[in-house]
């Protein structure tokens, strides 16, 4: 165990053995031994206590609870406890005083439960310890209603483990309360160790996280929450000043393809069409536009694809058949290798038509759901933070397109619709997000992209005067 794990274990064991009934919050960066610390505590209490029960819950039974079960059983495989450990019903593990009493299933035990919303877990008692794993993903009402009462009659010590997410998660709320209590009585209840703690003593871990930061960027949501242990607010601006600077490219707007060998991809965020009644004019002000974004793909020094947005088309209220004709013409004129089409709602018909015309190997449709939009948001931020998504310069670009693109990128916000999910949007009071979504969809075109095979030429040496070979 590392020193920081020992400090955590000492504080928790002291609370258990002296019946203090404290509630601890433990935040560690990923792969820093949170689950190992928990398993060591559990095996120690099972080994030392004559009787009693531990309750441990995690957001899901499979794989999280099962992983905890396997980790604890491995701890109990030592020569002192191997013949005394017993199991029951698949979610109970106990340790008998002697091997002869193992079949009687007596002695201290641990109950392993799912803390999912639908899990029926009322009735168990935590007389020694109540543990909540990945507490940032456990619903507050589930904890208050079903889990917390398990420690009430015995005033058992409670431990919440996890990493950061938003400020309103169970872990964040209990952490804030613990810090307030610490200021009042000086008893340490919150332990927090970001990635730098382990990096200082483990070079391999340091190199791994440093490479992840270089790949994703220091402000990427994963880096902020999982390694730096910084929470994100419920709704804020998607891109800060540094990220907007990273998004600005040094390449020109292209009115036409520059080189027939360039590798172009495109995305299409579909807006509605206007069909005004006879004698009326179309009303475009409140309708999202159809936006087609074209990007040239290059490779960076790490062999990863870079998207340089070089052209955008914006149509507002255009009839679907005309949009279909325009998109088809663009794909053929620019020799688009991959087209990502929003197929949400009426876009499903457009996507089907384009697939039939251009081929499903070239056209890929994207269905917006909460999980898929969350993945798209993470992917967009990853591309921005790693410098792999760049917008064109203003010089040759149509002013109205350039200004609207940057207005949306500047006003783009993120929200946290539920645990672990992220969404991007532009507030309706600020306008539309069609260009933002179109640019983000470009990331889908290179999500599994690899560089096209290059033709190899064999260059044979030719004999020059004097017998020296030259290439």
Buried (B, 14 or more C-beta within 10 A) or exposed (E): EBEBBEBBBEBBBEBBEEEEBBBBBBBBBBBBBBBBBBBBBBBBBBBEBEEBBBBBBBBBBEEBBBBBBEBBBEBBEEEEBEEBBBEEEEBBBBBBBEEEEBEEEBBBBBBBBBBBEEBEBEEBBBBBBBBBBBBBBBBBEBBEEBBBBBBEEBEBBBBBBBBBBBBEBBBBBBBEBBBEBEEEEEEBBBBBBBBEBBBEEBEEBBEBBEEBBEBBBEBBBBBBBBBBBEBBEEEEBBBEEEBBEBBEBEBBBBEEBEEEEBBBBBBBBBBBBBEEEEEEEEEBEEBBBBBBBBBBBBBEEEEBBBBBBBBBBBBBBBEBEEBBEBBBEBBEEBEBBBBBBBBBEBBBEBBBBBBEBBEEEBBBBBEBEEEEBBBBBBBBBBBBBBBBBBBBBBEEBEEEBBEBBBBBBBBBBBBBEEBBBBBBBBEEEBBBBBBBBBBBBBBBBBBEBEEEEEEEEEEEEEEEEEEEEEE
